[in-house]
């Protein structure tokens, strides 16, 4: 099976997936930030009976607080974080909970809390990813130093990583507009987890390429890449499928608390598997054959002609 010869189609498929997400990000609001990104109210509520998070969530949803985050502190106590309450709204919530869940004990105190995920947290996460990206680039370049153009492997791994992250953000942007899916703290955690998974998946394929290139230096590079992909595809697909089954099970039984985190991981696993086989490896082949240089020269030439005509 000749995978390498069809490489241009793989980039077309990626473009068809990426472009709608990029357009959605351009159209404000780019994403739908959840309560973690804003200030709000925190309430600890005690009951005289055992309560379930889903029961409390259902009541709050009927009162317009479907985005509330609920954590059970004990069998009869829950901690609720929601958008800042208006004056007179707390008695209505207590009355509804007493009616549908159980008698509320004591007088719950409302505290105003700041955003859990503020601008500084997001900036720190971005800085951490950039530092990790530089580390990945140097590590892969050093690890593959015994084969020609080892630097290209690091660049290709970062390209695959960027591809996966952009797909996830784009899909969440679209879903935010379509079904009001929010981006919260678990989304950021999921992105960082996907970054590690994506690089790991890519290195597995690259390591096989390194072995085949070192074993037969005279063989055309594209042929070595194709052989390496075929040899590692079973392992990559098997690992991804078993991971997806586990994530799907968690998504079905884990409730809404982990929903965004698990959705990010599921999209990331699919995107990471695809990019490691059909993007990163093909990028190496295109670079090796000088196709990237010809592409950029063609773009530059066309821009020059357009500028000259104007």
Order of alpha helices (4+ residues) and beta strands (2+ residues): alpha-beta-alpha-beta-beta-alpha-beta-beta-alpha-alpha-alpha-alpha-alpha-alpha-alpha
